[in-house]
Amino acid sequence: MTIAEVLGDEEMRRREFPVVADRVYLAHAGVCPLPSRVSDAMRRYAETATLQDQEEAFGPGRLRGIRARIGQLVGAMAEEIALVGPTSLALSYVAAGVPLRKGDNVLIYHDDYPSNVYPWMALAERGVQVRLMNIRSLGRIRAIDVTGQVDEQTRLVALASCHFISGWRLDLETIGRHLRQRGILFCLDGIQTVGAFPTPAAHCDFMAADAHKWMLGPCAAGFLYVRKELQERLRPPVFGWHNVRCPNFVAQDELTFPPDSRRYEAGTANLVGLAGLGAALDLLLELGIDGIAAELLRKRARIVPALQERGFTVLEADAPPAHASAIVTFFRPGTDMSALHRKLTEAGVVTSLRADRSGQRYVRLSPHFYNTDEELDRTMKLL
Protein backbone atom coordinates (compact mmCIF):
# COMPACT_ATOMS: atom_id res chain seq x y z
CA MET A 1 0.00 0.00 0.00
CA THR A 2 1.20 3.52 -0.82
CA ILE A 3 0.01 6.96 0.21
CA ALA A 4 -1.05 7.66 -3.36
CA GLU A 5 -3.16 4.51 -3.39
CA VAL A 6 -4.85 5.47 -0.13
CA LEU A 7 -5.68 8.96 -1.36
CA GLY A 8 -6.75 7.75 -4.79
CA ASP A 9 -8.99 4.87 -3.73
CA GLU A 10 -11.82 5.95 -1.43
CA GLU A 11 -12.96 2.39 -0.85
CA MET A 12 -9.48 1.44 0.37
CA ARG A 13 -9.25 4.59 2.48
CA ARG A 14 -12.52 3.84 4.24
CA ARG A 15 -11.53 0.23 4.74
CA GLU A 16 -8.16 1.09 6.25
CA PHE A 17 -9.33 4.18 8.18
CA PRO A 18 -13.00 3.76 9.20
CA VAL A 19 -13.14 7.17 10.88
CA VAL A 20 -13.32 8.89 7.48
CA ALA A 21 -16.81 7.50 6.83
CA ASP A 22 -18.56 10.13 8.95
CA ARG A 23 -16.04 12.75 10.03
CA VAL A 24 -12.95 14.69 9.05
CA TYR A 25 -10.34 13.80 11.65
CA LEU A 26 -7.72 16.53 12.00
CA ALA A 27 -6.51 15.95 15.56
CA HIS A 28 -3.63 13.48 15.29
CA ALA A 29 -1.44 15.67 17.52
CA GLY A 30 -3.95 14.78 20.25
CA VAL A 31 -5.23 11.22 20.14
CA CYS A 32 -5.61 9.33 16.87
CA PRO A 33 -8.44 7.02 15.78
CA LEU A 34 -7.22 3.47 15.19
CA PRO A 35 -6.75 2.14 11.66
CA SER A 36 -8.57 -1.11 10.91
CA ARG A 37 -5.43 -3.21 10.84
CA VAL A 38 -4.48 -1.97 14.30
CA SER A 39 -7.84 -2.73 15.89
CA ASP A 40 -7.96 -6.07 14.04
CA ALA A 41 -4.57 -7.05 15.48
CA MET A 42 -5.71 -6.20 18.98
CA ARG A 43 -8.93 -8.12 18.48
CA ARG A 44 -7.16 -11.19 17.13
CA TYR A 45 -4.77 -11.27 20.04
CA ALA A 46 -7.60 -10.79 22.58
CA GLU A 47 -9.54 -13.65 21.02
CA THR A 48 -6.47 -15.90 21.08
CA ALA A 49 -5.88 -14.97 24.72
CA THR A 50 -9.32 -16.29 25.69
CA LEU A 51 -8.08 -19.80 24.94
CA GLN A 52 -4.73 -19.83 26.76
CA ASP A 53 -2.25 -18.01 28.97
CA GLN A 54 -2.18 -14.38 27.77
CA GLU A 55 1.62 -14.19 27.73
CA GLU A 56 2.00 -17.47 25.89
CA ALA A 57 -0.54 -16.25 23.36
CA PHE A 58 1.74 -13.31 22.63
CA GLY A 59 5.14 -14.96 22.79
CA PRO A 60 8.56 -13.45 23.60
CA GLY A 61 9.62 -13.40 19.96
CA ARG A 62 6.83 -10.98 19.18
CA LEU A 63 8.11 -8.51 21.77
CA ARG A 64 11.59 -8.70 20.27
CA GLY A 65 10.10 -8.01 16.85
CA ILE A 66 8.30 -4.90 18.09
CA ARG A 67 11.47 -3.55 19.68
CA ALA A 68 13.30 -4.18 16.40
CA ARG A 69 10.66 -2.36 14.34
CA ILE A 70 10.69 0.64 16.67
CA GLY A 71 14.45 0.63 16.30
CA GLN A 72 14.03 0.61 12.54
CA LEU A 73 11.65 3.57 12.78
CA VAL A 74 14.05 5.75 14.81
CA GLY A 75 17.39 4.29 13.76
CA ALA A 76 18.23 2.45 16.98
CA MET A 77 19.14 -1.06 18.01
CA ALA A 78 16.40 -3.30 19.40
CA GLU A 79 18.32 -3.62 22.67
CA GLU A 80 18.05 0.16 23.11
CA ILE A 81 14.23 0.10 23.07
CA ALA A 82 12.13 -0.49 26.20
CA LEU A 83 8.38 -1.00 26.00
CA VAL A 84 7.22 1.08 28.96
CA GLY A 85 3.95 2.64 27.80
CA PRO A 86 3.01 6.33 28.22
CA THR A 87 5.44 9.11 27.36
CA SER A 88 4.96 10.62 30.81
CA LEU A 89 6.13 7.40 32.43
CA ALA A 90 9.15 7.01 30.17
CA LEU A 91 10.30 10.60 30.75
CA SER A 92 9.81 10.16 34.48
CA TYR A 93 12.03 7.06 34.33
CA VAL A 94 14.82 9.16 32.86
CA ALA A 95 14.36 12.01 35.33
CA ALA A 96 14.36 9.61 38.27
CA GLY A 97 17.22 7.44 37.05
CA VAL A 98 19.76 9.87 35.61
CA PRO A 99 22.74 10.48 37.94
CA LEU A 100 22.44 14.07 39.15
CA ARG A 101 23.85 15.76 42.22
CA LYS A 102 23.07 18.87 44.20
CA GLY A 103 24.34 21.86 42.24
CA ASP A 104 23.84 20.28 38.81
CA ASN A 105 21.32 21.91 36.52
CA VAL A 106 18.95 20.74 33.81
CA LEU A 107 17.57 22.98 31.05
CA ILE A 108 13.90 22.64 30.06
CA TYR A 109 11.20 24.68 28.32
CA HIS A 110 8.44 25.69 30.73
CA ASP A 111 5.79 26.00 27.99
CA ASP A 112 6.41 22.52 26.68
CA TYR A 113 3.74 19.84 27.16
CA PRO A 114 3.46 19.15 30.93
CA SER A 115 4.66 15.56 30.51
CA ASN A 116 8.06 16.99 29.62
CA VAL A 117 8.05 19.63 32.36
CA TYR A 118 6.87 18.10 35.62
CA PRO A 119 9.34 15.16 35.80
CA TRP A 120 12.21 17.66 35.60
CA MET A 121 10.67 20.18 37.99
CA ALA A 122 10.51 17.40 40.56
CA LEU A 123 14.32 17.21 40.51
CA ALA A 124 14.43 20.42 42.55
CA GLU A 125 13.65 18.27 45.59
CA ARG A 126 17.07 16.65 45.09
CA GLY A 127 18.87 19.98 45.00
CA VAL A 128 19.09 20.05 41.20
CA GLN A 129 18.63 23.48 39.64
CA VAL A 130 15.85 23.43 37.06
CA ARG A 131 16.50 26.16 34.52
CA LEU A 132 13.71 27.44 32.26
CA MET A 133 14.70 28.30 28.72
CA ASN A 134 14.15 31.83 27.41
CA ILE A 135 13.00 32.03 23.80
CA ARG A 136 11.43 34.66 21.56
CA SER A 137 8.07 33.10 20.74
CA LEU A 138 5.91 30.16 21.75
CA GLY A 139 7.66 26.86 21.03
CA ARG A 140 10.23 28.32 18.61
CA ILE A 141 13.41 26.76 20.03
CA ARG A 142 16.46 27.34 17.86
CA ALA A 143 19.79 25.60 18.20
CA ILE A 144 21.36 28.87 19.34
CA ASP A 145 18.81 29.13 22.14
CA VAL A 146 20.02 25.82 23.51
CA THR A 147 23.74 26.29 23.00
CA GLY A 148 23.62 29.76 24.54
CA GLN A 149 21.79 28.72 27.70
CA VAL A 150 23.78 25.71 28.91
CA ASP A 151 26.84 26.07 31.13
CA GLU A 152 29.48 23.99 32.89
CA GLN A 153 26.96 22.74 35.45
CA THR A 154 24.33 21.68 32.90
CA ARG A 155 24.03 17.90 32.96
CA LEU A 156 20.91 17.39 30.84
CA VAL A 157 18.66 19.20 28.37
CA ALA A 158 15.06 17.97 27.98
CA LEU A 159 13.08 19.17 24.97
CA ALA A 160 10.27 18.09 22.65
CA SER A 161 11.09 17.24 19.04
CA CYS A 162 8.13 19.41 18.00
CA HIS A 163 6.12 21.91 20.04
CA PHE A 164 2.56 20.74 20.58
CA ILE A 165 0.98 24.15 19.89
CA SER A 166 3.28 26.08 17.56
CA GLY A 167 4.31 23.03 15.51
CA TRP A 168 7.96 24.14 15.38
CA ARG A 169 10.36 21.19 14.92
CA LEU A 170 13.80 21.18 16.49
CA ASP A 171 17.09 21.02 14.63
CA LEU A 172 17.90 17.73 16.35
CA GLU A 173 21.21 17.18 14.62
CA THR A 174 22.76 20.53 15.50
CA ILE A 175 21.47 20.52 19.07
CA GLY A 176 22.38 16.90 19.66
CA ARG A 177 25.88 17.29 18.24
CA HIS A 178 26.65 20.34 20.38
CA LEU A 179 25.37 18.75 23.59
CA ARG A 180 27.28 15.53 23.02
CA GLN A 181 30.49 17.45 22.38
CA ARG A 182 30.01 19.16 25.73
CA GLY A 183 29.12 15.96 27.56
CA ILE A 184 25.55 17.11 28.26
CA LEU A 185 22.79 14.51 28.11
CA PHE A 186 19.88 15.13 25.72
CA CYS A 187 16.42 13.74 26.49
CA LEU A 188 13.82 14.03 23.74
CA ASP A 189 10.04 13.86 23.94
CA GLY A 190 9.47 12.54 20.43
CA ILE A 191 5.73 11.96 20.52
CA GLN A 192 4.90 14.80 18.08
CA THR A 193 7.25 13.59 15.34
CA VAL A 194 7.72 9.81 15.61
CA GLY A 195 5.45 8.37 12.92
CA ALA A 196 5.23 11.68 11.06
CA PHE A 197 8.78 12.89 10.46
CA PRO A 198 12.21 11.29 10.68
CA THR A 199 13.32 11.40 14.32
CA PRO A 200 16.79 9.85 14.50
CA ALA A 201 17.71 8.49 17.91
CA ALA A 202 21.37 9.04 17.02
CA HIS A 203 20.97 12.74 17.88
CA CYS A 204 19.85 12.19 21.48
CA ASP A 205 20.61 10.02 24.49
CA PHE A 206 17.05 9.26 25.58
CA MET A 207 13.76 9.41 23.68
CA ALA A 208 10.18 8.71 24.69
CA ALA A 209 7.05 8.46 22.54
CA ASP A 210 3.65 6.89 22.98
CA ALA A 211 1.84 5.41 20.00
CA HIS A 212 -1.51 7.20 20.22
CA LYS A 213 -0.69 10.24 18.07
CA TRP A 214 1.24 10.10 14.79
CA MET A 215 2.18 6.43 15.13
CA LEU A 216 -1.54 5.54 14.75
CA GLY A 217 -1.36 3.05 17.61
CA PRO A 218 -3.25 2.51 20.87
CA CYS A 219 -2.84 4.54 24.04
CA ALA A 220 -0.13 3.50 26.54
CA ALA A 221 1.81 1.43 23.99
CA GLY A 222 4.88 3.62 23.73
CA PHE A 223 8.62 3.20 24.07
CA LEU A 224 11.70 4.52 25.80
CA TYR A 225 14.99 4.67 23.91
CA VAL A 226 18.16 4.63 26.00
CA ARG A 227 21.50 4.81 24.19
CA LYS A 228 23.39 1.57 24.80
CA GLU A 229 26.43 3.31 26.28
CA LEU A 230 24.24 4.96 28.94
CA GLN A 231 22.25 1.99 30.17
CA GLU A 232 24.64 1.32 33.04
CA ARG A 233 24.38 4.99 34.10
CA LEU A 234 20.58 5.29 33.89
CA ARG A 235 19.55 3.17 36.85
CA PRO A 236 16.02 1.74 36.62
CA PRO A 237 13.73 3.56 39.08
CA VAL A 238 11.23 0.67 39.17
CA PHE A 239 11.80 -2.96 40.06
CA GLY A 240 9.92 -6.16 39.38
CA TRP A 241 10.03 -9.75 38.26
CA HIS A 242 10.78 -8.85 34.66
CA ASN A 243 13.74 -6.48 35.00
CA VAL A 244 15.51 -8.00 38.02
CA ARG A 245 16.96 -11.51 37.91
CA CYS A 246 14.72 -13.97 39.75
CA PRO A 247 15.29 -17.59 38.61
CA ASN A 248 12.15 -19.69 39.12
CA PHE A 249 10.52 -16.50 40.46
CA VAL A 250 12.65 -16.65 43.58
CA ALA A 251 13.91 -13.27 44.85
CA GLN A 252 17.71 -13.04 45.01
CA ASP A 253 20.05 -11.24 47.40
CA GLU A 254 21.21 -8.71 44.79
CA LEU A 255 19.50 -6.61 42.12
CA THR A 256 20.80 -7.88 38.77
CA PHE A 257 19.39 -6.26 35.64
CA PRO A 258 19.31 -7.53 32.04
CA PRO A 259 22.18 -6.25 29.87
CA ASP A 260 19.86 -4.23 27.62
CA SER A 261 16.76 -2.03 27.61
CA ARG A 262 14.63 -4.72 29.24
CA ARG A 263 16.07 -3.41 32.52
CA TYR A 264 13.44 -0.66 32.32
CA GLU A 265 10.52 -3.07 31.85
CA ALA A 266 9.63 -3.98 35.43
CA GLY A 267 6.57 -6.14 34.96
CA THR A 268 4.00 -7.62 32.65
CA ALA A 269 3.62 -5.78 29.36
CA ASN A 270 0.50 -4.14 27.92
CA LEU A 271 0.08 -7.01 25.47
CA VAL A 272 -3.19 -5.93 23.88
CA GLY A 273 -1.74 -2.49 23.24
CA LEU A 274 1.52 -3.92 21.90
CA ALA A 275 -0.39 -6.14 19.50
CA GLY A 276 -1.87 -2.96 18.06
CA LEU A 277 1.47 -1.18 18.09
CA GLY A 278 3.02 -3.96 16.04
CA ALA A 279 0.40 -3.50 13.34
CA ALA A 280 0.79 0.28 13.42
CA LEU A 281 4.56 -0.05 12.99
CA ASP A 282 4.06 -2.34 10.01
CA LEU A 283 1.82 0.29 8.42
CA LEU A 284 4.28 3.14 8.97
CA LEU A 285 7.26 1.16 7.74
CA GLU A 286 5.33 -0.02 4.68
CA LEU A 287 4.50 3.56 3.71
CA GLY A 288 7.88 5.00 4.69
CA ILE A 289 8.44 7.95 7.05
CA ASP A 290 10.08 10.10 4.38
CA GLY A 291 7.00 9.78 2.20
CA ILE A 292 4.67 10.50 5.10
CA ALA A 293 6.68 13.60 6.02
CA ALA A 294 6.57 14.91 2.45
CA GLU A 295 2.81 14.41 2.29
CA LEU A 296 2.26 16.19 5.60
CA LEU A 297 4.29 19.20 4.47
CA ARG A 298 2.29 19.27 1.22
CA LYS A 299 -0.92 19.40 3.25
CA ARG A 300 0.48 22.17 5.42
CA ALA A 301 1.31 24.21 2.32
CA ARG A 302 -2.35 23.91 1.30
CA ILE A 303 -3.83 24.81 4.70
CA VAL A 304 -1.70 27.76 5.83
CA PRO A 305 -2.46 30.21 2.96
CA ALA A 306 -6.13 29.23 3.03
CA LEU A 307 -6.29 30.19 6.70
CA GLN A 308 -4.46 33.44 6.10
CA GLU A 309 -6.88 34.34 3.31
CA ARG A 310 -9.64 34.09 5.89
CA GLY A 311 -7.93 36.52 8.24
CA PHE A 312 -6.48 34.03 10.70
CA THR A 313 -3.02 34.30 12.23
CA VAL A 314 -1.17 31.00 11.85
CA LEU A 315 1.60 30.21 14.30
CA GLU A 316 4.93 29.67 12.54
CA ALA A 317 3.26 30.22 9.16
CA ASP A 318 6.63 30.92 7.55
CA ALA A 319 8.57 28.12 9.22
CA PRO A 320 11.12 26.63 6.79
CA PRO A 321 10.55 22.97 5.83
CA ALA A 322 13.22 21.78 8.26
CA HIS A 323 11.23 23.24 11.15
CA ALA A 324 7.65 22.95 9.83
CA SER A 325 5.28 20.16 10.83
CA ALA A 326 1.72 18.98 10.27
CA ILE A 327 0.58 20.95 13.33
CA VAL A 328 -1.19 24.08 12.07
CA THR A 329 -2.44 26.28 14.89
CA PHE A 330 -4.37 29.51 14.34
CA PHE A 331 -6.43 32.25 15.94
CA ARG A 332 -8.04 35.57 15.01
CA PRO A 333 -8.32 38.57 17.36
CA GLY A 334 -11.92 39.16 18.30
CA THR A 335 -13.00 35.65 17.32
CA ASP A 336 -14.32 33.25 19.95
CA MET A 337 -12.05 30.31 19.19
CA SER A 338 -13.96 28.02 21.56
CA ALA A 339 -17.16 28.68 19.63
CA LEU A 340 -15.35 28.12 16.35
CA HIS A 341 -14.03 24.82 17.66
CA ARG A 342 -17.59 23.79 18.63
CA LYS A 343 -18.84 24.75 15.17
CA LEU A 344 -16.26 22.50 13.53
CA THR A 345 -17.07 19.65 15.89
CA GLU A 346 -20.79 19.93 15.20
CA ALA A 347 -20.02 19.81 11.47
CA GLY A 348 -18.09 16.57 11.89
CA VAL A 349 -14.59 18.07 11.76
CA VAL A 350 -12.43 16.95 14.68
CA THR A 351 -9.81 19.50 15.73
CA SER A 352 -8.12 20.45 19.01
CA LEU A 353 -8.70 23.51 21.17
CA ARG A 354 -5.53 24.69 22.91
CA ALA A 355 -4.43 27.71 24.97
CA ASP A 356 -1.14 29.34 25.91
CA ARG A 357 0.01 30.71 29.26
CA SER A 358 -1.61 34.09 28.58
CA GLY A 359 -5.00 32.48 28.04
CA GLN A 360 -5.06 32.99 24.27
CA ARG A 361 -7.06 30.15 22.71
CA TYR A 362 -6.25 28.49 19.42
CA VAL A 363 -7.73 25.90 17.10
CA ARG A 364 -5.13 23.31 16.11
CA LEU A 365 -5.31 21.25 12.93
CA SER A 366 -3.14 18.15 12.66
CA PRO A 367 -4.02 16.04 9.60
CA HIS A 368 -2.30 12.75 8.81
CA PHE A 369 -1.32 11.33 5.44
CA TYR A 370 -4.72 9.72 4.80
CA ASN A 371 -6.69 12.99 4.99
CA THR A 372 -7.71 14.14 1.50
CA ASP A 373 -7.50 17.57 -0.06
CA GLU A 374 -11.30 17.55 -0.27
CA GLU A 375 -11.49 17.14 3.52
CA LEU A 376 -9.10 20.02 4.04
CA ASP A 377 -11.00 22.25 1.61
CA ARG A 378 -14.29 21.38 3.32
CA THR A 379 -12.78 22.48 6.63
CA MET A 380 -11.62 25.77 5.13
CA LYS A 381 -15.14 26.45 3.81
CA LEU A 382 -16.57 25.95 7.31
CA LEU A 383 -14.17 28.61 8.55
Salt bridges, closest charged atoms under 4 A:
GLU10 OE1 - ARG13 NE 2.95
GLU10 OE2 - ARG14 NE 3.06
GLU16 OE1 - ARG37 NE 3.27
ASP22 OD1 - ARG23 NE 3.47
ASP40 OD1 - ARG43 NH1 2.73
ASP104 OD1 - ARG155 NE 3.27
ASP111 OD1 - ARG357 NE 2.69
ASP145 OD1 - ARG142 NH2 2.98
ASP151 OD2 - ARG131 NH1 2.63
GLU152 OE2 - ARG182 NH2 3.36
GLU173 OE2 - ARG177 NH1 3.67
ASP205 OD1 - ARG180 NH2 3.35
ASP205 OD1 - ARG227 NH2 2.75
ASP210 OD2 - HIS212 ND1 3.01
GLU229 OE1 - ARG227 NH1 3.51
GLU232 OE2 - ARG263 NH2 3.11
ASP260 OD1 - ARG262 NE 2.93
GLU265 OE1 - ARG67 NH2 2.71
GLU265 OE1 - HIS242 ND1 3.90
ASP282 OD1 - ARG69 NH1 2.74
GLU286 OE1 - ARG37 NH1 3.20
GLU295 OE2 - ARG298 NH2 2.86
GLU295 OE2 - LYS299 NZ 2.27
GLU316 OE1 - ARG140 NH1 2.49
ASP373 OD1 - ARG298 NH2 2.90
ASP373 OD2 - ARG302 NH1 3.39
GLU374 OE1 - ARG378 NH2 2.80
GLU375 OE2 - ARG13 NH2 3.25
ASP377 OD2 - ARG302 NH2 2.78
